[in-house]
C-alpha cells in the first residue's frame, strides 16, 4: 500500500520521462507478490522493487527501451534452477516472473481511479490487459466480474487508525502508522492535548468528548480504533459508541483487570463485544517503552486486518513473505 501511495505521489511531482514496471504474473516462488511495482526514470529506480535486487538492472534497460519506443512491453524472467545463473542472483526463488514495463504519459487515468477510490474509502478491482493488441490497457471491473486474460487486482483503501488519547505515548503510534502508509487520526477530550502541532504527521487531530466526536468519524471495516485515554470513564463512554460501529478493529489499552471491569459494565448494559475488541491491546512482544508498545499494537492491527495469526512465519504453513 505504501509503495503504491509513494509511486502515485512521485508521478504527480516528477517531470517525465517515467516508466512503471509491474509484476503481473508469478509462477512458483518469488520475492514479491503480483502487484508489486517499480517506478523508474532515465537514471534508475525511484521507488519500489520487483525482486531481491537481481532483476532491477535488466528491468531498467527494458524501461529505457519502452520509453524510447513509446509503448509497453511484457518481459518474462525465468529464475528456475540453473536458469537463475543468467541473472547472477543465486536467489533460489525457483519462479517465473512476468513483468509489464510501460512508459507513463502524464498521470494515467487508472491512477486517478485509485486516488478517487481512496478518497471515498472504497476499493476497486482493476484489470490490466496483457494480450499484445491491448497490452497495458486498464479497466474497472464490477464485483464478481472476471476477465479470461490479463492481470486483475483488488486495490483497497489505506488502513485507517483512530487513536483516542493524545498523550505522549500516542506519538510513536502515529509515527509508525504513517510509515506504513495508514491514515491516522487523533482524538482527545482535552483541547490542550489535541493540537496538530503535537502530531504533525497525523492526517486529522480532533478535540472533543467521545459522544461529540465518535459519531462523526468515517469508521469502516478498514478502520481501527485504539483507546489509550488512560481515563476509565472516557473509555467506557467511547466503547458504548464503538461496539455498534462499523470499525473493523477495536483495541483497549490497560491491564486485564481494568479491561474486565469495563467489559463487565458494558455487559450489564446489554453490550457484548465481539472478536474485534482486543484487550489488552497489542501482541506479546515484551514491549515496555512507548515505541515498542506502538510496534506491538500495529502488528496486531495488521495481522487482524489481514486475517493472519501473528505467529512466526517459521512456525506456520502459510505461503507468505514478510
Secondary structure, DSSP 4 states (H G I P E B T S, - for coil): -HHHHHHHHHHHHS-S-EEEEEEEEEEE--SS-TT-EEEEETTEEEEE-SSSSSSHHHHHHHHHHHHHHTS-EEEEEE-SGGGGGGTT------EEEEEEEEEE-SS-HHHHHHHHHHHTT--EEEEE--SGGGTT-EEEE-TT---SSSEEEEEPPPPEEEEE--SGGGHHHHHHHHHTT-EEEEEES-TTTS-GGG-TT-SEEEES-HHHHGGGS---TTEEEEE----HHHHHHHHHHHTTS--SEEEE-S-HHHHHHHHHHHHHTT----TTEESS-S--S---SHHHHHHHHHHHHHHHHTT-----GGG-------
